[in-house]
Amino acid sequence: LDEKDNEEIIIDNCIFHHCVTLSKYENNKVITFTPPDGTFELMKYTITKNIQIPFHILAIYNPILEYSKNVEKKFSLKKLTTNNKSIYGEYKNTNKYEYSVTIKSNYKGNMHASDVLIKIPIYKFSENVQVKYKSIGKTEFNNIDSLVIWRIKKFLSSSEHNIKIHLTLENHNQIYSNMNNTQKVDDLSKVVLQVHKIKNMNTVKFLNTYKMPITLSFKIPMFTSSGMYIRYLKVFEKSNYKIIKWIKYLTESGIYQYK
């Protein structure tokens, strides 16, 4: 086994197949074994420190504000002059929000992730959910589970992709009605309900604080998050028949969530 860039890798837990000669591994970190017939799992290990995370995600809600002209000075935020007349502009809260999700790959070189699937939960009491922009891939909205599903066939190394989702929050009366007719309500819904009770103050802050986790699934050939690689592979065969040796690395997502 080899450690990338000579960095120390601390293994928290390691389990070998019974065919491994443990004494040789303990002395020189070489795994020596007589393989059984068929496919088998040679080694399982757990690492919790100095892990290279393959993807970084930034997710943020922003309000969508509408600008309108208003002759009343009382609520104005901007003053314009047209034909020597003062016109005051006002930014209005429309209860509409943009959910922007940016994903950046942290692996380098010629590597790429394949079959990338991103599940983006949407606040349950939302209306008019639409994907307004995506830099790559295909999207669909699962109305039953309140999920935007984003599929990317090939995600290159050191690249970045973005999706923008527009949605409208229901007004507080609609939320109260839906709350009464819903047996199970997610924590985010309860939080936003409390926000509505104080006249929608800091709604976007609460949306960003209590976002539900984004889930990813993917495969990355020739990549290891641990940084551990096989230095060499030797096969000793008394019969001297031709042996084909090859090593393949594959990192799969398992349970991969961003909160």
Order of alpha helices (4+ residues) and beta strands (2+ residues): beta-beta-alpha-beta-beta-beta-beta-beta-beta-beta-beta-beta-alpha-alpha-alpha-beta-beta-beta-beta
